[in-house]
């Protein structure tokens, strides 16, 4: 049986296919995480080192009584 070796073109295609699969998995993971945060029953936020808000999910805006993210960040 002949040992299979990858030609440079075949090796490049394998890498492109692996990259495409990884990019699709990342896209799906990001969408799931975004959905989780945006539809959470809990207020989720990030703050800077000085304690000021960087961003927050829609539930946090409702809890804080803010009409928009700009109100929270002000």
C-alpha positions, 0 to 999 in steps of 0.5 A: 500500500502506497503511503499517502502524502498531502500535496501542497494544494491538498494540505491548503484545502484541508487547512481551509476546511478546518478553518471554515469549521472553526469559524462556523463553530465560533459563530454559533458559540457567539450567537448562543452566548449573545442570546443567553446574555440578552434574554437572561432574567438576571442583570449582567454587566461589565464595569471598568477598574474605576467601577463605572459601567461599560455595558449591561444587558436589557434586564439590567437596564430595566432593573436600573430604570434606564431607558437606554444603554447611554443612560446607564453609562452616563 
